[in-house]
Amino acid sequence: MNRRSFLFYTVATAVTGSLSTQLAFASPHDSNAITIDLSKDLTSVGDSKKIKKSIVVRTAEGNEPGSFVALSGKCTHRGCKVSYNPEQKRFECPCHGSMYNIDGEVIKGPAKEALTKYTVSVSNNTLTFDAGK
């Protein structure tokens, strides 16, 4: 075997091995899909749940998608974690005082951009949203 053939086969084997290893360890949990069991969590209007880098709030009775809002849990000003204030029905950033309404729109700065809002779906008692969209 000449040098060129040896190098070609060495590189091809390394690339193929690397790809097959990545595929073998890929998991369905690597996606940004988030699920919540509504029989255990978010059972009352005003309940909120922080999950991964998101925050979900039950805004109304029933298990329809419109009864929930799912938003990015990071303030758009400096990335601090926002919390939901159920009495005021708003999201608040403890770092610099930014506030967002229930739809994630800025109602008080210094933040200038809204929180990212995710599309929610509900099937049976499972709420699902994709935090990557």
C-alpha positions as CSV (number, residue, x, y, z in Angstrom):
1,M,0.0,0.0,0.0
2,N,1.4,3.4,-1.0
3,R,1.5,6.4,1.3
4,R,-1.5,8.1,-0.3
5,S,-3.7,5.1,0.0
6,F,-2.6,4.6,3.6
7,L,-3.5,8.3,4.5
8,F,-6.8,8.0,2.7
9,Y,-7.9,4.9,4.5
10,T,-6.7,6.3,7.9
11,V,-8.7,9.5,7.5
12,A,-11.8,7.7,6.1
13,T,-11.7,5.3,9.0
14,A,-11.3,8.1,11.6
15,V,-14.2,10.1,10.1
16,T,-16.5,7.1,9.8
17,G,-15.7,6.0,13.4
18,S,-16.4,9.4,14.7
19,L,-19.7,9.7,13.0
20,S,-20.9,6.3,14.1
21,T,-19.9,7.1,17.7
22,Q,-21.9,10.4,17.6
23,L,-24.9,8.6,16.2
24,A,-24.7,5.8,18.8
25,F,-24.7,8.3,21.7
26,A,-27.3,10.6,20.2
27,S,-30.4,10.6,22.4
28,P,-34.0,11.8,21.9
29,H,-33.4,13.8,25.1
30,D,-30.9,15.9,23.2
31,S,-33.7,17.9,21.6
32,N,-35.2,21.1,23.0
33,A,-38.6,19.5,23.5
34,I,-39.9,19.9,27.1
35,T,-42.8,18.0,28.6
36,I,-44.8,18.6,31.8
37,D,-47.2,16.2,33.4
38,L,-50.2,18.4,34.1
39,S,-51.7,15.9,36.6
40,K,-48.7,16.8,38.9
41,D,-47.6,20.3,37.9
42,L,-49.3,23.5,37.0
43,T,-52.6,22.3,38.6
44,S,-53.9,25.8,39.6
45,V,-54.2,29.1,37.8
46,G,-51.1,31.2,38.6
47,D,-48.9,28.2,39.1
48,S,-45.5,28.5,37.4
49,K,-42.7,26.0,36.8
50,K,-39.1,26.7,35.9
51,I,-37.7,24.0,33.7
52,K,-34.4,24.0,31.9
53,K,-34.0,27.7,30.7
54,S,-37.8,28.3,30.4
55,I,-40.7,29.2,32.6
56,V,-44.3,28.0,32.2
57,V,-47.4,29.5,33.8
58,R,-51.0,28.3,33.9
59,T,-53.1,31.3,33.0
60,A,-56.5,29.8,32.9
61,E,-58.5,26.7,33.9
62,G,-58.6,23.7,31.5
63,N,-55.9,21.8,29.6
64,E,-56.1,23.7,26.3
65,P,-52.9,25.3,24.9
66,G,-54.3,28.7,25.5
67,S,-54.4,28.0,29.3
68,F,-50.6,28.2,29.5
69,V,-47.8,30.4,28.5
70,A,-44.2,29.2,28.0
71,L,-41.4,31.7,27.8
72,S,-37.6,31.9,28.0
73,G,-36.6,32.2,31.6
74,K,-33.7,34.6,31.0
75,C,-34.0,38.4,31.0
76,T,-33.2,39.9,27.7
77,H,-31.2,42.7,29.4
78,R,-28.3,40.7,31.0
79,G,-29.5,37.1,31.1
80,C,-30.6,36.9,34.8
81,K,-33.3,34.3,35.6
82,V,-36.8,35.8,35.7
83,S,-39.5,34.8,38.1
84,Y,-43.3,34.9,37.8
85,N,-45.2,37.1,40.2
86,P,-48.7,35.7,40.3
87,E,-50.2,38.6,42.2
88,Q,-49.1,41.1,39.5
89,K,-49.4,38.6,36.7
90,R,-45.9,39.5,35.4
91,F,-42.4,38.2,35.1
92,E,-39.7,40.1,37.0
93,C,-35.9,40.2,36.8
94,P,-34.2,40.5,40.2
95,C,-31.0,41.9,38.8
96,H,-31.9,45.2,37.3
97,G,-35.7,45.4,37.7
98,S,-37.0,44.6,34.2
99,M,-40.6,43.5,34.1
100,Y,-42.5,41.6,31.4
101,N,-46.3,41.1,31.0
102,I,-47.9,37.6,30.8
103,D,-47.0,37.4,27.1
104,G,-43.3,38.3,27.7
105,E,-43.5,41.8,26.4
106,V,-41.4,44.5,28.2
107,I,-43.4,46.7,30.6
108,K,-40.4,48.2,32.4
109,G,-36.8,48.3,31.4
110,P,-33.8,48.4,31.2
111,A,-34.7,45.3,29.0
112,K,-35.7,46.4,25.5
113,E,-36.6,43.0,24.0
114,A,-39.5,40.7,24.9
115,L,-38.9,37.2,26.3
116,T,-39.0,34.5,23.7
117,K,-42.5,32.9,23.6
118,Y,-42.8,29.2,22.8
119,T,-45.8,27.5,21.2
120,V,-47.5,25.1,23.6
121,S,-49.4,21.9,22.8
122,V,-51.4,19.8,25.2
123,S,-52.3,16.1,24.7
124,N,-54.2,14.3,27.4
125,N,-52.4,15.5,30.6
126,T,-49.0,16.3,28.9
127,L,-48.0,19.8,28.0
128,T,-45.2,20.0,25.4
129,F,-43.2,22.9,23.9
130,D,-39.9,23.2,22.0
131,A,-37.5,25.7,23.7
132,G,-35.5,25.8,20.6
133,K,-38.1,27.6,18.6
